Amino acid sequence: DAPPEPEAAERVAMIRRHLRMNVAQKGERIGVIAFRCQVASYCKGLDGGGRLRDAMMRLSTLAEIERVLDDFDASGECSA
């Protein structure tokens, strides 16, 4: 049997960790752009994941993405 899918809060925490590691290693611009390749995997199967993915694909700074993740984590909805 496959392990259960992680909860939304766990995924958001992993998105933050992965994104911050990318930015620390590659700088903000390249780190954010490189992270976009992974966004779909994190959002797949999440309620509101499509909107979250679309929002993160449009944003270009760590601070912008953090704000979207804060909103999503608090409400389970993507307001961007």
N, C-alpha and C positions, 0 to 999 in steps of 0.2 A: 504494500500500500504506500502511496505517496504521502508525504507529510502534509498537514493542513496548510492552506494558504495563510500567509501572515495577515494580521489585522491591519486595518487602514493606518492606525497610528504607528505601527511598526514600519510600514512601508514609507510613511512620511519621514520617520526618523532615519531610515536608510537612504532615502533621497537626499536629505540634508547632509548626512555624513559623506556620501559619495560625491556630491556636488562640492562640498567644502574641500575634500581631498583633491579633487580635480583642480580647483582654483588655487590651492596652496602649491600644487606641483607645477601647474602650467601657466599661472597668471589668470586674472579674471576673464578676460576676453576669450582666450583659447579654452580655458577650463569650462566655461559655460557652453561654448559651442560644442566641445567634445562631449559634454554630458548629454546633449540633446540626442545623441545616438542611443542612449540607455533609457530615455524617458518612457518610451512605449512599454518596455518590459515592466517597469515599476507601476504603471497606471493600468495595465491590463487587468480587467476583472473588478476594478474598484468602482463603487457607485460614484458617479461624477468624474471618473477617471479620464474620460475623453475630453471633457472641458479642462481638466487640470493639465493634461498633456498638451492640448492646444495652447493654453496660456503659457506654459513653460517654453514651448517652441518659439513663441514670439518675443520673449523677454531676453535681455542681453546683459543684465547685471545680477550679481549674487543677491543684492539687497531687494531687487524686484521679485526674484523668485522666492526669497525668504518670506516676503509679504504675502504672496499668493499661498505659500505653504502654511503660513500662520492662519490665514482665513480658512483654508481647507481643513486644517487640523482642528480648528475651533468649531466649525459648523458642519463639516463633511460635505460642504459645497464649495465650488470654485466660483468666486465672484469676479474673476478677471475675464 
